[in-house]
């Protein structure tokens, strides 16, 4: 288990309990198991205290935790008959975006998501979940496919943002993001989106302009990263805590603002502590959101989606 900075006291307690258990297995003390159990209780209490009222910056740290379940794990656990589709039919394949045909609860669908990777090799392969233009154009192709065959679209968002490299800009990064966002608004099928970790900038909006949008309890969703915001506003990236507060990037804030529709509870200590429980909770939320749109016509789906986002703009202007 990787511990975050604010979890260091917890790491010390859990590490000590593990040491005592190792000694107990070697027969070096009859009371060691009892002492380890007492430390477990202390660790549980501390974990609850730490996660009871996380500030926005700590939530950002949890959202980026390397042990949180990633898109590939959700697809493997929640979908059957997953058939990946590759390439944008224009330039090439983008490994930061995975997607294809699958079955969810035995019903056919299209699933699309950002994949960050689990270790150094796979993170480099998937470009840390930062998509290039071909990734967004692949997503457009898949959404067109879903529209043509009347398949619901499920998107899993986990990206620091779109890749800002020179090649990506030369190949039309902003245009690809805009067209992917536009495509989300145009398709006549249910579109549900879940922010499973980071929802960074237009790179996230391009997948998350759905009929229903949910966020895991400790995920974040914002126009810019706290570090990027601090660098621009204060000329100091170390002011990321103040930036995280100002951005209103937590699921709780965004639910109040009407940007998202649902908050999915995480296991105590975050999704990284019990990935399977988090994945199951996301699966239930997806099923509920799709159920809410059961029987809606293509025209109604498009109209309700457009009205949802136009209403957000009206609320913002009114405030």
N, C-alpha and C positions, 0 to 999 in steps of 0.2 A: 504494500500500500504506500502510495506517495502522499506525504502530508503537506498541506499548505502552511504558509508562514504562521497564520493565526492558530493552527492546530498543533503547534510544537509541544505545548504542555500535554496534550492528549497523546502525542507520539511517545513522550517519556513514560507515561503511565502504562500504555499498552505494551511498550517495549519491555518494561520491567516485569509485567505479568507474563509475557512470553518467556523471559529468562527464567522466572521461577518455575514455570511448567517444564522447561527443559531440564532443570535441576531435579525436579520431582520425578521425572522419568528415569533419572539415574540413581534414584533412591537416596538422595542426599538430604532428605528432610521430610518428615511425615506431615508437617503442617504447611508445606509450601503450596500445595494445591488450594488450601483454604485461604492463604494470603493472596494467591493469584485471583481467586474468585472475588475477594474484597476489592482488589484493584480493578477488576472488570466492572464492578458496580460503580466504583469511583469514575471510571472512564465513561460509562454510560451517562452518568449524571453530568459530567463535564461536556460530553458531546451534545446533550440536550441544551445546556446553557449556551454553548457556542453557536448553535444553529437556531436558537429561539428567535433572535432578532438580528439577523445578519444585515449589516449596512450594505449599500449598493456596491461598494468596491469589493467587499468580501464575496458578494454574490457573483461579481464578475470573475473573481478568482475561482470560485466553485464551478461556474459555467465552463471555464477553460481547463478544468482538471483533466489530466491526461488519461485517467482511468474511467472517465464517464463512458457509457456505451455510445458507440459511434453508429453512423448510418448503416454500415454493413451488418452490424450486430442486430439492429432492429429489423432489417430486411430478412435476415436469416431466421429470426425468431418468430416474426409476425406474419410472414408471407410464405406461400407455397408456390411451387412451379415458377419460381423467379427466372425469367429469361432476360439477361442484360442485353441492351442494344447500345451500340457504340457509334461514335462519329456524328458530325454535323452535316455531312454531305457537301461540305464546302472547303474545309481546311484539314480537319483531322479529329482525333480523339482527345478529350480532356479527362484525365483520370481524377480530377477534383470533383467531378460530377458523375454519379452513378445513377442508372435508371433503366427501366425496362418494363416488360409485361409480367404480371404476377397475379396471384389470387390472394385476396384478403377475406378471411372467414368464408372461403370457398367461392367467393364471387370474383370475377375477373376485374382487373384494375391496371392502372399505370402508376408506378411508384418512381419518384425522382428525389435525389438528396445529395447533399454535400458529404464527402468522405474525407476525414482528416488523416487517417492512418493511425496505427497503434505503436509503432516504434520508429526509429530513425529512418530505416530503409523505406518503410511504407509511407511515412510522412513526406519524404522527399518525392516518392512516386506520385502521391496524391496532391502534391504542392500545398500541403497543410490546409486543404479544404478551400483554397483560394482559386476560384474558377477563372478561366480565360474566356474570350468571346466564344470559342467553339463549344465550351461547356453550356453556355446559355442558349446557343443555337441548337445544340443537341436537345436541351429541355424543350425548346419551341417545337422541334420535330416530334418529340414524344407527346406533347400536349395536342398537337394537330392529329396525331394518330388516335389519341384518346377520344377526341371530338368526333372523328370520323366513325369510330366503332362504338360510340356511346359508353365509354368506360370512365368511371370516376378516377380522378387524379389525387394521389396522396403525396405530399412533399414533406421531406424531413430536412430542416434547415440547421446547419451548424458550420458557420464560416466566419472568419474574422472580417471578411469583405472580399470583393473582387480583386483579382491579382492586378497590381498597379505597374507591371513591368512594361518596358518599351515595346516589345513585340505585341503584347495584348492591346496597347493603345493604338498601335499601327493597324491592327486587324479590327478595330472598331469596338472597343470594350463598352463604351457608354451606349452606343447604338444597340448592341446586343442585349444589354441589360434593359434598356427601354422597351425593346421589342418583346423580350420575355415577359416583362411586367404587363405590356399591352395584351399579349397572348393569354395571360391569366384572366384578364377581364373579358376576353372574347369567347372562350370555349363554353359550349352549352352542356357541360357535364359538371357534376359536383366536384369542387376543388377544396380539399381540406389540407391545412398546413400545420405542422408542429415544429416549434423552435425547441430543439433538443439540447442545445448548448449555447453557442454564440449566434446571434442574428445581427450580423454586421453590415450596415449601410445598404446601398442599392443591391449589393450582392445577395442579400437576404430577401429584400423586397421582391426581387425578380422571381422568386419561388413562392413567396408567402402572401401574394395578393389573392387570397382565397375567400370562398364563401364563409368558411369558419377557420379561425386561427387560434391555436392553443399554444401555451408555453409551459414547459416544465417549471416547477416551483422556483428553482435556482438558476434558470437560464436568463439570458439578457438579450435585448433587442433594441438597437439604437442606430441613429444616423451616422455615428462615428464612434470609434473606440475611445474610452476615457483618456488614454495616453495621447491619442491624436487630437482630441478636443483640448486637452491641457496645453499641448504644444502650440496650438493656434491661439487660444484665448489668453494664456498666461506666459507663453514662450518658455514653458517649463513642464516637461513631461512628468516630473515628480509630483505635480499637483493633480494626479489622476484621481485621487480620492474625492477632491472637490468637484472635479468634472463628472465623476460617476453620480454624485448627488444631483448635480444640475441637469443631467441628461434624462433623468426619469426613465432609466432603462430596465428596471426590474419588472417582473411579471405582475407584481401587485400594483405598481404605479400604472402600467399599461392597461390593466383591467379597469382601473378607475377611469382612465381617460377614454375608454371605449375602443382602444386600438386592437385589443385581442378579445376573444370571447370566453376563454376558459383557462384556468390554471390547473395543471395536473400535479397533484401532490407527489413529492419524492420521498424515498425512504429516509429515516432519520440519518443525518450526516451526508445527504446528497446521493444522487444516482450512482456515484462511484462506489458506495458502500454496499449496495445491493442491486447490481445491474439488472438482474432478471425481474425483480419487483418493479423497477422503473420501466422496463420494456413492457411488462404486462399492463401497467397503468396507462401507458401511451396507447397500447392496443385497444383498451376499453374506451379511451377517449375518442380514438378514431372511429370506432364502431358507433358510438353515440352521435358524433357529428354527422356521419354519413346517414344515420337513421333519421336525423332531423330533416334531411333533404329528400327522403324517400318519396317518390311520386311526383316531384317537382318537374315541370316541363323545362326544356332547354331555354326557352324565352324567360321563364320565371327565374331560373338560376342566374342567367346573365343580368337580368334587371336587378335582382336582389343584391348581387355582388357589386354592381355599379353604384347602387344607392348606398350601400354600406360605406364605400370609400368617399363618395360625395358628401355624405353626412359627417364624416370625420373632418373634412375641410370646412364645412359650415360651422361645426362646433369650435374649431380652432379660430376662425375669423370672429365668431361671436364673443369668444373669451378675450 
